Amino acid sequence: MENNVMQSSYLILPENGVVIETITGKVKLKKMKTDRDLIYSEPNFKAHFDFLLDTRDAQILLNEEELIEYLEYLSNKTNILCTRKTVMLTRPELKEEFEHSFKQFKGMVPMDFHIFCDIETCCTQWLNKINISRFRLSGILKSLKETPHFQWFKEPNCVTGF
């Protein structure tokens, strides 16, 4: 059976100034916006926190128009606008495509965007700047995938029917 469900799980590490998020399943615009609103409303979240998104187990179904809409949505979130690093872990076959897409939209939102395919490279080129070990990051990512922070959603919500 095909899985149409997008799952997003995150952990905010205030002491490191970072939000670590895993995204699995089929990624759609509406759910991405909902998940961002949940993170931004968290009491521990601060606008200057960096983001690490692990999308290696996700199928991102956004076309260019939807990506522009998402970036416009982010740019209208005045409570979260500030320069921060956003790092994406993705599959090797998608790295070039994401790099190309995000270069086109550079400047729409104030973020320093980096894309990696493995934790090792991510750690040596970025994580040492936020004082978190590769071992700890691997454990956090595994835990977020195995014990999600959010419930599973399907449009409408598969649990509540709304």
N, C-alpha and C positions, 0 to 999 in steps of 0.2 A: 504494500500500500504506500502511495506517495505521501510524504510528509509536507503539508502546507503550513506548518506551524513555525512561527519565529519565536525564539526564546532569547531573552536578554537577561543577563545576570551581572551584577556589579558589586564592587567593594570600594568604598571611599577610604583612603588612607590619609587622614589629615596630617599625621606626623611627617609624611613624605610629600604631601601636596599633590596627590595623584588619585585619579579614578581609574580603576582597572575593570574592564567590562569584557564579557564574552558574549558573542552573538552567534546563534546557530539557527538552522532552518532557512526558510525562504524570507528574505528581508524585503519588506514593503514600506513605502513612505509613511503611511498612516501610523504604523506601529513604531517606526523610528521616532516620529515626533512625540508620540505618547511616552516612550521610554526616556527621551531627553527631558520631557517635562517632569517625570518622576525623579530623575537624578537631580535636576536643578532645584527641585523643591525640598530635597533632603537637608536637614538642619546642619549636617557636617560638610555640605558642599560649599566651596568658595569659588568664585568666578575665575580666579587665577590658577586653579588646580590643572595640572596636565592630565591628558587622557591617554590610556593605552587600550585600544580596541582589538580584541582577538576575533577575527572574522574567518579564520581558517576552515571552520566547519559550517560556514554560511554560504547561501546562494543569494547574492545580491541582485535583486531584480529591478533596480532603478535605471531608467533610461536617462538621457542627458537632461531632458525637460524636468524630470522629477528631482534630479540632483540639483539643478538650479533652484527649484522650488524649496528644497530642503535647506540649501545654503541661504536663501532669502529668509526662510523661517528662522534660522539661527541668527542672521544679522538683525532681525527685529526683536530679539531677546535682549533688551538693553541691560537686564540684570546680570547677564553672563558674558557680556562683550568685554574682552580684554585679550591681550596677546598671551597665548599659551601654546605649549607643544601638544600636538596630537599625533600619536604613533599608532599605526595600523599593522597588525600581523595578518598576512594573507597567504594564500597559496602561491607558489612560484609562477604558475601560468597566468595569474591575474595581476602580478606586481606591475608590469609595464603599463597595462591598461589603466590601473588606478593612478599611477604616476602621471600619465598623460591627462587623465580627466581632471585631477586636482591642480595641475599646472594651469589649465585653462581657466579655472575659477579662483586662482590666487588673487587675493585682495578683496574678495567678496566678504570674507569674515577674517578677523585678525587671528590667524593661527599659523604656527610653524609646523608643517605637515611632513611626516616621514613614514615610509612604508618599508616593512621588513618581512621576510618569509620564515625566519627562524628566531628562536629565543636567544641563541648564542650571539648573533649579529646585533639584535636589539639590545642586548645587555652591554656589549662592548661599545656600541655607538650611542646609546641613549640612557640606559638604566643607571649607569654609574653616576649620572648627573642627578638622580633622585634618591640615591642611597638605598637601593634595594638589591638584594642578591638574585642571581639567576635561579638558585635553588628555591628561594622564597617565592619568586614570581611563578615558577613552574607549579609549585604547590597551590598557590592562589588560583591560577587558571584552571587546574584540575578540579579543585574544590568547587569553583563557580559552575563548571560544566556538570558536575555530579550532583550538586546540591544547589539548585538555582535560587536566586533571591526573588525572582518574580514567578508568578504562576504562568502556565502555558496559555497562550491566547490563539484563537482562531477567529476570524471575523464572521459572525459575532463570537463573543467569548464562549469557548466550548464548555466552561464550567457553569456560568450563570445564564447563558443564552442571550445576553444583551450585547 
